[in-house]
Every structure is written in C-alpha cells, then in structure tokens.
C-alpha cells in the first residue's frame, strides 16, 4: 500500500443530496522528490487508513462557530498547539475536542509528506521518524483541516493533527509556520459532542507526527 497524506472532505449521502467526495491527497513525486497534490477520484478507490486518522464529523447544519484570527507569531508554539493548550489550561482534566478549518492567509509553513513506501523496520524514536519523512516549506494560501483534543482521557490519542491542501499544488501535514513576522491565520471551529477511539493498539508508541 502506498503511503501518503490524506485530506478528507466528504459530504455523506442524505435524503436530498448525493454523496460528494472533495478530498485531496499529497504524496512524494518519484521523479523529482517534490510534493504531488491530487484530488480524490474513483481511480483511487483502494485507499485505506494504514497508520492513523483523526476525523471530525458534523451534521453540517447552520449554527454558531468559533472564529479565530491571528497574525505575527511571538512564541515557540504553533497555531494549533496554542489553542489546544489554552483550552487545557481553562478546562483542566475535562477533555475538550475541536474540529474545523483554518486558512494560512500569509506566510510559509513547515510540512512533511511520508515516503511512498513504509519503513521496512520499526521507527521507535523521533530521530528515526524525522529521517524517514520528507520535509518541505510550503507557501500560503493553505486550507488546513484540523482535529485536536485538549487532553487525553486515557485513549492514547494524538492530541492534534492538521493536514492541508491548496490551489497551487502544495499539501501535506502541518507542523508550524516558518515566517512568524508575516504569518496570518483565519479559522472557524466547533466543539465536539462525542469522542470515538477505534482500534486502540495494545502496545503504543508516541513517536512521530503522522
């Protein structure tokens, strides 16, 4: 199975609307080692989730959302971690899950895309994972899909996960912005009502970011 970064944008079938799959995926172009962003199509029907996925689902009904605007990063934490830790400080032991979309309107970000082939041996440290991944600097505007939980209630969760796509052919896994003086973010988020953990592994490792 080929490894890649997936950005799921799916509208489920309803009584009045057909299903719509507007997803994207990014992979490493074997010809030049650069990002290759593609839109999902039926020719890629054999996709599976081989490692993990953090997904946010909603009914898509009108309602209140949380709008966040930010620019000029002054600290070391990225945009998502700042929001997650703020909620953790406020709510303490009560886990708060959030999902939504934000746009990197200006600036560049550090991103990664997994190699086409999975590692033949286990990666048991951050150093090993980082040597295996392909890292890039990508430019705005970028449409980012995020899920985060303020703290782990004991499910061995990845606390935050953000993938992004664009109209200029760049996409991948968001790490942080690389242009703190000029970066600008605009996001819309909503809290989750339920948290589901599927197929929790018996033995877990917290290394890596994807």
C-alpha positions as CSV (number, residue, x, y, z in Angstrom):
1,X,0.0,0.0,0.0
2,X,1.3,3.5,-0.9
3,X,1.8,5.9,2.0
4,X,0.5,9.5,1.6
5,X,-1.1,12.4,3.4
6,X,-4.9,12.4,3.1
7,X,-7.2,15.4,3.5
8,X,-10.7,14.1,3.7
9,X,-13.5,16.5,2.7
10,X,-16.7,14.3,2.4
11,X,-20.4,15.0,2.4
12,X,-22.3,11.9,3.2
13,X,-25.4,10.9,1.2
14,X,-28.7,12.3,2.6
15,X,-32.3,12.2,1.6
16,X,-32.0,15.2,-0.6
17,X,-28.3,15.2,-1.6
18,X,-26.0,12.7,-3.2
19,X,-22.6,11.9,-1.7
20,X,-19.8,14.2,-2.5
21,X,-16.1,13.4,-2.1
22,X,-13.9,16.5,-2.4
23,X,-10.9,15.0,-0.7
24,X,-7.2,15.6,-1.6
25,X,-4.1,13.7,-1.0
26,X,-0.4,14.6,-1.2
27,X,2.5,12.2,-2.0
28,X,6.1,12.5,-2.9
29,X,6.6,12.7,-6.7
30,X,9.1,9.9,-7.5
31,X,10.5,11.9,-10.4
32,X,11.7,15.0,-8.5
33,X,11.1,14.3,-4.9
34,X,8.6,17.3,-4.6
35,X,5.0,17.4,-3.4
36,X,2.4,16.0,-5.8
37,X,-1.1,17.1,-4.7
38,X,-4.0,15.3,-6.3
39,X,-7.8,15.4,-5.9
40,X,-9.5,12.2,-5.0
41,X,-11.2,10.3,-7.8
42,X,-12.7,6.9,-8.3
43,X,-9.4,5.6,-9.6
44,X,-8.1,5.8,-6.1
45,X,-10.9,3.7,-4.6
46,X,-8.4,1.3,-2.8
47,X,-7.3,3.9,-0.2
48,X,-7.1,2.6,3.3
49,X,-6.0,4.0,6.6
50,X,-2.8,2.1,7.4
51,X,-1.5,4.2,10.3
52,X,-4.0,6.6,11.8
53,X,-6.6,9.2,11.0
54,X,-8.1,12.0,13.2
55,X,-11.5,12.8,11.8
56,X,-14.2,15.3,12.6
57,X,-17.8,14.7,11.6
58,X,-20.8,17.0,11.8
59,X,-24.4,17.2,10.5
60,X,-23.4,20.3,8.5
61,X,-26.3,22.4,9.9
62,X,-26.1,26.2,10.3
63,X,-25.1,27.3,13.8
64,X,-22.6,29.2,15.9
65,X,-18.9,28.6,15.4
66,X,-15.7,29.9,16.9
67,X,-13.8,32.3,14.7
68,X,-10.1,32.8,15.4
69,X,-7.9,35.4,13.8
70,X,-4.2,35.5,14.5
71,X,-1.0,37.0,13.0
72,X,2.6,37.5,13.9
73,X,3.6,34.5,16.0
74,X,5.6,35.7,19.0
75,X,6.2,32.4,20.8
76,X,7.5,28.9,20.0
77,X,4.2,27.1,19.8
78,X,2.3,26.6,16.5
79,X,-1.2,27.9,15.9
80,X,-3.0,24.7,16.8
81,X,-1.0,24.0,19.9
82,X,-1.7,27.5,21.2
83,X,-5.4,26.9,21.0
84,X,-5.2,23.4,22.5
85,X,-3.1,24.4,25.5
86,X,-5.4,27.4,26.1
87,X,-8.4,25.1,26.4
88,X,-6.4,22.6,28.6
89,X,-5.4,25.4,31.0
90,X,-9.0,26.6,31.2
91,X,-10.8,23.2,31.4
92,X,-8.2,21.2,33.3
93,X,-9.0,17.5,33.4
94,X,-12.1,17.8,31.3
95,X,-11.1,16.9,27.7
96,X,-12.4,19.3,25.0
97,X,-12.3,18.2,21.4
98,X,-12.4,20.7,18.5
99,X,-12.6,20.4,14.7
100,X,-12.7,22.8,11.8
101,X,-10.8,24.5,9.1
102,X,-8.3,27.4,9.1
103,X,-6.5,29.2,6.3
104,X,-2.9,30.2,6.4
105,X,-3.5,33.5,4.6
106,X,0.1,34.8,4.5
107,X,3.5,33.2,5.2
108,X,5.1,29.8,4.8
109,X,4.8,26.6,6.9
110,X,7.0,23.6,7.6
111,X,5.2,20.4,6.3
112,X,6.0,16.8,5.7
113,X,4.9,14.0,3.4
114,X,5.5,10.4,4.1
115,X,7.7,8.5,1.6
116,X,5.9,6.3,-0.9
117,X,6.9,3.1,0.8
118,X,6.5,2.4,4.5
119,X,9.7,1.8,6.5
120,X,10.7,-1.9,6.5
121,X,11.8,-1.7,10.1
122,X,10.0,-0.2,13.2
123,X,10.6,3.5,13.8
124,X,11.0,3.8,17.6
125,X,12.3,7.4,18.1
126,X,11.6,10.9,16.8
127,X,15.0,10.9,15.2
128,X,14.3,7.8,13.2
129,X,10.9,9.2,12.1
130,X,12.3,12.5,11.0
131,X,15.0,10.8,8.9
132,X,12.3,8.8,7.2
133,X,9.9,11.7,6.5
134,X,10.2,14.2,3.6
135,X,10.1,17.8,4.9
136,X,9.1,20.9,2.8
137,X,8.5,24.6,3.2
138,X,5.1,25.5,1.6
139,X,3.5,28.8,1.0
140,X,0.2,30.4,1.6
141,X,-2.7,30.3,1.0
142,X,-3.2,26.9,2.5
143,X,-6.5,25.3,3.5
144,X,-5.9,23.3,6.8
145,X,-8.2,20.7,8.3
146,X,-7.6,20.1,12.0
147,X,-8.8,18.0,14.9
148,X,-7.4,18.4,18.4
149,X,-8.3,17.3,21.9
150,X,-7.2,19.5,24.9
151,X,-6.0,16.4,26.9
152,X,-6.0,12.6,26.5
153,X,-8.8,11.0,28.7
154,X,-6.9,7.7,28.6
155,X,-7.4,6.6,24.9
156,X,-3.8,7.1,23.8
157,X,-4.9,9.9,21.4
158,X,-2.9,12.0,19.1
159,X,-3.8,15.3,20.7
160,X,-3.6,17.4,17.5
161,X,-3.4,16.6,13.8
162,X,-3.6,19.0,10.8
163,X,-3.4,18.3,7.1
164,X,-3.8,20.9,4.4
165,X,-4.2,21.4,0.6
166,X,-4.1,24.3,-1.7
167,X,-4.9,25.5,-5.2
168,X,-1.3,25.9,-6.2
169,X,-0.3,22.2,-5.8
170,X,1.0,22.0,-2.3
171,X,-0.3,19.9,0.6
172,X,0.8,17.8,3.5
173,X,1.0,17.6,7.3
174,X,1.2,21.0,9.0
175,X,4.0,21.4,11.7
176,X,4.3,25.2,12.2
177,X,4.8,28.4,10.3
178,X,8.3,29.4,9.3
179,X,7.6,33.2,8.8
180,X,6.5,34.3,12.3
181,X,6.7,38.1,11.5
182,X,4.3,37.9,8.5
183,X,2.1,34.8,9.1
184,X,-1.7,35.3,9.3
185,X,-4.3,32.7,10.2
186,X,-8.1,32.7,9.9
187,X,-10.0,29.7,11.3
188,X,-13.5,28.5,12.1
189,X,-14.0,25.7,14.7
190,X,-16.7,24.0,16.6
191,X,-16.5,21.7,19.7
192,X,-17.2,18.0,19.5
193,X,-20.1,16.4,21.4
194,X,-18.7,12.8,21.3
195,X,-15.3,11.2,21.1
196,X,-14.7,7.8,19.5
197,X,-11.5,5.8,19.6
198,X,-11.3,3.0,17.1
199,X,-8.8,0.1,17.2
200,X,-6.6,1.3,20.0
201,X,-3.3,-0.6,19.7
202,X,-2.3,-3.0,22.5
203,X,1.2,-1.5,22.6
204,X,1.6,2.1,21.7
205,X,4.4,4.5,20.9
206,X,4.1,8.2,20.8
207,X,6.9,8.9,18.4
208,X,6.4,10.8,15.2
209,X,3.8,13.2,13.9
210,X,1.9,11.2,11.3
